[in-house]
């Protein structure tokens, strides 16, 4: 028995089971199994990639190329993500429509009064066509005698679009239904409406010798505003993106905050307008969502600044979603009509602070609040608008854009060159007086009343009642108006004493000079233009062909330096309660342009009577005095220039960027302190 056991053990040591079972039942811890596995492992690992890794290590150039490609891809990805600016999900295409479909508004250099991008064929004084387009157009603002031929060309253009199966872009007229009927209402037979000029962005860049990258101001890193906003997160709420005062002011505020080191997110309630591409160019992150995503972003912010009374709906929903959110909101209200108060009154008392543009606007809103028994959480603050660095730079006012090669003195010389170049493009003579009014075209801005006043001025007897007109005008020239005349005469004499070349130039009725008034009206193509009011203006021009020869139109644009440089007089003819503030008023004054404004609203706080401009009453009752003021400006260029100089001095003292941001940092600091105090009270400190 022992013998058999020893034999079995020896057979196991000799591997006897291997031959009988062919190694299939060999245990895993058996030495033979371990030897087999260990002998196969290196070859298997080599087949699985070890050799590839060794080859890759031996070829370091391939490794470097792959690394460079990876970093290049990552750089392009980050740059594209930053340019899109909305959020990562939309950039990657997981939600929303394709982004960045908008075209730079300055590329569409000619537009009609109502359409978005429809271009109009116009002719200037040299009878050379300015722009052509194969798109459908709804309004013709060009000189010509054969209206039917223009209609045929329009029909052929539409026919060619249908043949190419291209769907024309919808216009505001088409949204109203009968586009063809409205088009015929505009195309009045045997009438002319003036010429479209500008924008002059390329000409401006060529004369001033600057690029788009140089047009942004730089933050004063040592100033109080920079210290306050640095590393803070702010949300700015835009009610729309039109090229009007409130959206442009908010865009410039966002640009300044970014340059000072703040993190900015813009919530856009409506894409109405053409500022989207400009926001992208300035690298301002935009959120078009008006609900949960914008609310979550605002909750994480240190401060929320709403830039219009129209933001009331978003503010109300945000506070309902986040009850403590009212303590974050500083509401910068830039409107002054009762309709805006009515749509925002239910939420005025729920925000931390209200900001207004002028004292008169603040008093008006406080009176409305008293009528409605609304108690605000704090006393409103006044933060007026200012001239941005781009305009101040071109105007020759010291700003952050100045360099040794572009000092204010040198920019004044370049501004004169720009003025000559732009007026030449417009077809103006040196003796012509260019009267400008830049705003959306609606009844509140009073463009039709301005044209009526100019018609009274250039037409000696427009209604065949010359004696009656003179009698009415004499009645309206009360003692204050006569005192103003004597003051202006003394102003002219004072200016002439310093300049002998103006002797006998003013108040010499025997000396005939070929002088003409040209009226420049903007902004063509603005989304805020009102169709019925535009129709009324064109109808009036069709009835006064002599007046239409003096009318120029300009498209909506953010490049307005060239327009201010070319202007001689600016008219702020706002009606109703007057202009809330008048950003364009201080911009015109910065360029040395006197202002003729209505005697109401914020204009009375900016313009000083008989010093930087002249006032006239609102409504048609003010047409006569406005016509008289225009006639005076035309006949007295020396007094006109002196008023421009005085207005420019006022801007330098009160309405530059440093003044606005100095005031704004005071208001926001108080707002943040109250926010911290309220937060501590909520948590029991």
TABELCOR-V312153 format. One record per pair of residues at least 12 apart in sequence whose C-alpha atoms are under 8 Angstrom apart, sorted by the first residue. I is the first residue (numbers start at 0). J is the second residue. If there is no record, write none. Layout:
i: [I,I]
j: [J,J]
This chain:
i: [81,81,82,82,82,83,83,83,83,84,84,84,84,84,84,85,85,85,85,86,99,101,101,101,102,103,103,103,104,104,104,105,105,105,108,108,108,109,109,109,109,109,109,110,110,110,111,111,111,111,111,111,111,112,112,112,112,112,112,112,113,113,113,113,113,113,113,113,113,113,113,114,114,114,114,114,114,115,115,115,115,115,116,117,117,117,117,118,118,118,118,118,119,119,119,119,119,119,120,120,120,121,121,121,121,121,121,122,122,122,122,123,123,123,123,123,124,125,133,133,134,134,134,134,135,135,135,135,136,137,137,137,137,137,138,138,138,139,139,139,140,140,140,140,140,140,141,141,141,141,141,142,142,142,142,143,143,143,144,144,144,145,145,146,146,146,146,146,147,184,185,185,185,187,187,189,190,190,190,190,191,191,191,191,191,192,192,192,192,192,192,193,193,193,193,193,193,194,194,194,195,195,195,195,196,196,196,196,196,197,197,198,198,198,198,198,199,199,199,200,200,202,202,203,203,203,206,206,206,207,207,207,207,207,213,214,214,214,215,215,215,215,216,216,216,216,216,216,216,217,217,217,217,218,218,218,218,219,220,223,223,224,224,224,225,225,225,227,227,228,228,228,228,229,229,229,230,230,230,231,231,231,231,231,232,232,232,232,232,232,232,233,233,233,233,233,233,233,233,233,233,234,234,234,234,234,234,234,234,234,234,235,235,235,235,235,235,235,235,235,235,236,236,236,236,236,236,236,236,236,237,237,237,237,237,237,237,237,237,237,238,238,238,238,238,238,238,239,239,239,239,239,239,240,240,240,240,240,240,240,240,241,241,241,241,241,241,241,242,242,242,242,242,242,242,243,243,244,245,245,245,246,248,249,250,251,253,254,254,263,263,264,264,264,264,265,265,265,265,266,266,266,266,266,266,267,267,267,267,267,268,268,268,268,268,269,270,271,272,272,289,290,290,294,294,294,298,298,301,302,302,302,302,303,303,303,304,304,304,304,305,305,305,305,305,306,306,306,306,307,307,307,307,307,308,308,308,308,308,308,308,308,309,309,309,311,311,311,312,314,315,325,325,325,326,326,326,326,326,327,327,327,327,328,328,328,329,329,329,329,329,329,329,330,330,330,330,331,331,331,332,332,332,332,333,333,333,334,335,335,335,335,335,335,336,340,340,344,344,347,347,348,348,348,348,349,349,350,351,351,351,351,352,352,352,352,352,352,353,353,353,353,354,354,354,354,355,355,355,355,355,356,356,356,356,356,356,356,357,357,357,357,357,357,357,358,358,359,359,360,360,360,361,361,380,382,382,382,383,383,383,384,384,384,384,385,385,385,385,385,385,385,385,386,386,386,386,386,386,386,387,387,388,388,390,390,391,391,392,392,393,393,393,393,393,394,394,394,394,394,394,394,395,395,395,395,395,395,396,396,414,415,417,417,417,418,418,418,419,421,421,421,422,430,430,430,431,431,431,431,432,432,432,432,432,432,432,432,433,433,433,433,433,433,433,433,434,434,434,434,434,434,434,434,434,435,435,435,435,435,435,435,435,436,436,436,436,436,436,436,437,437,437,437,437,438,438,438,439,439,439,439,439,439,439,440,440,440,440,440,440,440,440,440,441,441,441,441,441,442,442,443,443,443,444,444,444,444,445,445,445,446,446,446,447,447,448,448,448,448,449,449,449,450,451,452,452,452,452,453,453,453,454,454,455,455,456,456,456,456,457,457,472,472,475,475,476,483,486,487,487,490,491,491,491,491,494,494,494,495,501,505,505,506,506,514,516,516,517,517,517,518,518,518,519,519,519,519,520,520,520,520,521,521,521,521,522,522,522,522,522,523,523,523,523,524,524,525,525,563,563,563,563,564,566,567,567,567,568,568,568,568,568,569,569,569,569,569,569,570,570,570,571,571,571,571,571,571,572,572,572,572,573,573,573,574,574,574,575,576,576,577,577,577,577,577,577,578,578,578,578,579,579,579,580,580,580,581,581,584,584,585,585,585,588,588,588,588,588,589,589,589,589,590,590,591,591,591,591,591,591,591,592,592,592,592,592,592,593,593,593,593,593,593,593,594,594,594,594,595,595,595,595,595,595,596,596,596,596,597,597,597,597,598,598,598,598,606,609,610,610,610,611,611,611,611,611,612,612,613]
j: [282,284,279,280,282,98,99,279,284,279,282,283,284,285,286,284,285,286,287,286,276,273,275,276,276,273,276,277,273,276,556,198,200,556,197,198,554,130,195,196,197,553,554,523,524,554,136,137,138,139,140,523,524,138,522,523,524,525,528,533,137,138,170,171,172,523,524,525,526,528,530,136,137,170,171,172,524,170,171,524,525,526,524,132,134,135,136,130,131,132,134,136,131,132,136,138,139,140,132,139,141,139,140,141,142,194,195,141,142,194,195,142,194,195,425,426,426,426,156,160,156,157,160,167,153,156,157,167,153,172,178,181,182,185,182,185,186,185,186,192,191,192,193,194,195,552,191,192,193,194,195,191,192,193,194,189,190,191,189,190,191,188,189,186,187,188,189,190,188,534,534,537,538,538,541,541,540,541,542,544,540,541,544,547,548,537,540,541,547,548,550,547,548,549,550,551,552,550,551,552,551,552,553,554,425,551,552,553,554,553,554,553,554,556,558,559,421,558,561,558,561,420,421,417,560,561,413,416,417,393,410,413,414,417,400,388,389,400,254,388,389,400,255,387,388,389,398,399,400,255,258,399,400,255,258,259,399,259,259,661,664,660,661,664,256,259,260,664,668,256,259,260,261,259,260,261,260,261,262,260,261,262,300,301,261,262,263,299,300,301,302,261,262,263,264,297,300,301,302,303,304,263,264,265,266,296,297,300,302,303,304,249,253,263,264,265,266,303,304,305,306,265,266,267,268,303,304,305,306,310,249,265,266,267,268,269,305,306,307,310,267,268,269,306,307,309,310,267,268,269,270,271,272,267,269,270,271,272,273,274,275,271,272,273,274,525,526,527,272,273,274,525,555,556,557,438,439,582,306,307,333,306,384,306,278,387,283,281,283,283,284,283,284,285,286,283,284,285,286,285,286,287,288,289,293,285,286,287,288,289,287,288,289,310,313,287,287,526,525,526,313,316,317,317,320,321,321,324,327,327,328,329,671,327,328,329,328,329,330,331,328,329,330,331,332,330,331,332,333,330,331,332,333,334,331,332,333,334,339,340,342,343,339,342,343,342,343,346,343,346,346,349,350,351,350,351,673,674,677,350,351,671,674,350,351,352,350,351,352,353,354,667,670,350,352,353,354,353,354,355,353,354,355,356,355,356,579,579,360,363,364,576,578,579,576,364,367,368,373,373,375,373,374,375,376,375,376,376,376,377,670,674,376,377,378,379,380,670,377,378,379,380,379,380,381,382,379,380,381,382,383,381,382,383,384,579,580,601,381,382,383,579,580,601,604,381,601,600,601,579,600,601,379,381,666,659,662,663,580,654,659,580,582,654,659,582,585,586,654,655,656,658,659,582,585,586,589,654,655,656,655,656,400,656,560,586,589,655,407,410,410,411,413,414,560,410,411,414,560,564,589,590,407,408,409,410,411,414,589,651,564,564,561,564,565,561,564,565,565,561,562,565,565,513,514,515,514,515,516,517,514,515,516,517,566,567,568,633,516,517,518,519,565,566,567,568,516,517,518,519,566,567,568,569,570,518,519,520,566,567,568,569,570,518,519,520,521,569,570,571,519,520,521,522,583,520,521,522,521,522,523,525,526,527,528,521,522,523,525,527,528,529,532,533,527,528,529,532,533,532,574,573,574,575,571,572,573,574,572,573,574,520,536,572,535,536,572,618,619,622,572,622,625,546,622,622,623,625,626,546,626,629,543,546,623,626,626,627,629,630,516,546,623,624,623,624,624,609,609,609,638,638,505,635,637,638,637,638,641,637,637,634,635,634,635,633,549,633,549,550,551,549,550,551,550,551,552,553,550,551,552,553,552,553,554,555,552,553,554,555,556,552,553,554,555,554,555,554,555,586,587,590,592,590,592,592,593,639,592,593,594,595,632,584,587,592,593,594,595,594,595,596,584,594,595,596,597,602,595,596,597,617,596,597,617,597,617,618,617,599,600,597,598,599,600,601,602,599,600,601,602,600,601,602,600,601,602,601,602,602,605,605,650,654,611,643,646,647,650,646,647,650,651,643,647,640,642,643,644,645,646,647,640,642,643,644,646,647,611,612,639,640,642,643,646,606,611,612,613,612,613,614,615,625,628,612,613,614,615,614,615,616,617,614,615,616,617,646,642,642,645,646,642,643,644,645,646,642,646,628]
